Amino acid sequence: MKSITPDMTLKEIVKEVPRSGDMFRELRVDFVLNGDKVLRDVAEEKGLSEDNLLYEINGMEPVNEDGIDIKYMDEKSILKYIERKYHEDLKDELPVLETYLEKAVKQNKKDQPELEEVEELFKKVKAEVLEHIDQEERTAFKMLENYIDNPNPHLFEALKPYLTSLKGEHETFTQRFYEVRALTNDYTPHSNATGDLRLVFQRLEKLEKDTFNHLFLEGDLLFDAVYEKKDAAL
């Protein structure tokens, strides 16, 4: 792993050290939508210690939680990994988590009325993410595979509106999770919270983590690679 420096972009850092994304997410540093920002500038904007950030990141293993060094993955590998790792898990997790959340809100909303807003946001996330996945699997990812195999201007022009639309949805998802994180005080339950709510907060935070990692792979690695192929073909 090469040493991380303050003049590297967030995108470059997370690609080199995937677990740095967890740290950025907890600090509310948006590496999904603002991946082209330089670490030095982000530290200054957020009032964070540049030296501490570098120390933490350079001490991390250069692989993700599955032991994969994502910078060596090609476009098709990324696409299949997203489908296997994130799409299938999300389709299973979202309906189950919705049931747990509804129960926890009923139990705790008297002491934490903001939980009703969390539930409303989650329902939006669930509907939007499942629709996002469906669109990708029915259309966009098939077109991506075709373009990866045969990059040409005609296929790119057909694919481009889907990439633009999906990137716009990424912005919506990240904003939803920042709102949930703020409402839940960084997923920290009150001292009198029920066991169900504590479990829900743990699962919501994992959902946030998986979603941000999913969106980073999709937007900053897979989609960017498509644009690079287009530029190389000119």
N, C-alpha and C positions, 0 to 999 in steps of 0.2 A: 504494500500500500504506500502510495506517495504521501508525503507530509501535507496536511491541510494548512493553507496559508490564508491570511485575512483578505487577500485580493481575489480569492476564488468565489464564484457565484454559489448561491444556495443549491442550485441544480447540480453543479459539479461536485459539491460536497456530499450531497445525499446519494448521488450516483457512486461516488467513491466509498462512502461510509453510510450505508442505508439506515443504520440505527440512529444516526444523527437526526433523522426525521422525527423520531420520538421526542427528542429534546426540543427541537424547534416547535413542534406541535404544542408541547406543554408550556412553552414560553409565548405561545400565540404568534409565532413567526411563520408567516404563510409561505412555505417552500413550494406549494402546489401552484399557486397563481403568480407568485413573485420570485420564481426560480432564477431569474436573470439578475436579481439584486446581489451585490457583493457583500460578503460577510462583514467587512469593516463598516460599511454604510448601515447595515442592519443593526449592528451593535450600537452605533452612535444614535440611530433613530429610536431604539428601544431602551437606551440607557443601560446597556448590558456591558459587562467586562469582556473585551475582545480576548484578553489573555486567558480568562477562565473558559470561554467558549472553545478556544483552540486546544486548551489542555484537556478538556472533556472529550472533544471529538477525536483528537489524536490518540486517545487512550482506548478507543472503541475498536472492536473487531471489524474488518472490512467486508462482512457478510451480513445478510439479513437473517431474520429469525429462523429461516429454513436452511441456513448454512450456505446460501447461494450468493455468489459474487455477481451482482446484477449487471455490472459494467461489461461483462463478457457474454451477455445474452444477446442473440440476434433477434430480429423483429418477430419472427414466427415463434420463437421460444417465449418471448415476452407475451405475445398474444395468447398462447396456449396456457401460460402460467396464470395470467389474469383470469381466464375462464375457469381454470381448475381451482385456483387458490381463493379467488374472491367471488366470482359470480355464483358458483354452487353454494358456497358458505352463506352468502347473503340471502339467497333464495330460501335457505333453511332457517337462518337466524332471525330475520326480520319479523315474520309472523309470530314466532315463539316469544321474542322479546316484547312485542306489542302486548301480548297477553299478560306477561309478568308486569309490564309497566302499568297497565290499566289497574291491576290489583294493587300495586304499590301506591299508586296515586290515591286510590280510594282510602287506603289505610292511613296515609300521611298528609293529605291535602289540608287538613284542619290546621296543622302546625306549619306546613310549608305550601301555602296557596300557589306559589310559583310553579309547583309541579304540574298544575293543569296546563300551563303554557309549554312546559317541557313535553308533555304528552301530545299537545297539538303540533308542536314542531316535529316530533318523532313521526307522527302519522304522515306529515308532508314528506319527510325524508323517505319513509318506507315506500310511499306511492311513487315518488320521483325516481328513486334508485331502481326499483323494480322495472319501471318503464324504460329507464336508461339502459339497463341490462338487456331487456327484451329487444330494444332497437339495435343494440350492438350485435346480438346473436342472430337476429333475423336478417340484418342488412349490412351494417357498417363493417363488422369483422370479416364477413365473406368478401366484401369489396376490398378491404385491406389486404387480405391474403392474395387476392388476384393481383393487386397492384405490386405487392412485394415480389411476386413471381415474375411479373411482367410490367415494370414501371414504364408508363407512357403518358403523354399529355391528355389523351382522351379519358383514360381511367382516372387520372388525377382530378380532372375537372368534374367527373361524376362523383368522386369521393369527397371533394373539398367541402360541399355544404354540410355533409354529415360530421366532418371533423370540427367545423365551426360551431355547429349546434351542440355537439358533445362537450366541447371546451366551455361553452357558455353554461352548460349544466354543471360542470365542475365548480364554477364560481358560486352557483346557487348552493351546492352541497357544502362547500367549505364554510360559507356564511351561516348556514343552518347549524353546523356543529359548533362554530364559535359562539352562537347565541345559546345553545344548550350548555356549553362549558361555562359561560358566564352565569346562567341561571342556576346551575348546580354547584357554583363555587368550585370549579375544577373537579367536579364529580366527588365532592366531599360531603358525605351525609351528616346531618345533624346528630348530636349525641343521643337523641331519643328516637332516631330513625329505626324502623322495623328491619328485620333481617331481609325481607323481600326487597326493600328499597336499597339496601347496601349491595345486594346482588345485582339489582338493575343498574345501579351506578357503575359497577365494575364492568358489566356487559356493554353499557353505553360507551364507556371509555375505550373498550376494545373495539367496538364498532367504529368509533371515530378514528382510531389508529389504523384499522384495516382499510377504511375508506380513503384516508389520506394517502396511504401507501399505494393503494389501487389507482387513485387518480394521478399520482406522480408517475407511476409506471406507464400509465396510459397516455397522459398528456406530454410529459417531459422526456420520455424515452421513445415510446412507440410512435406517437403522432409526429414528434420532432424528426424521427428517422424518416418518415414518409416525406416530409418537406425537404429533407436533405437529399433524398433520392431524386425528387423533382428538380432541385437546383442542379444536381450533378448531371442530370440528363439534358439540361439546356445547352 
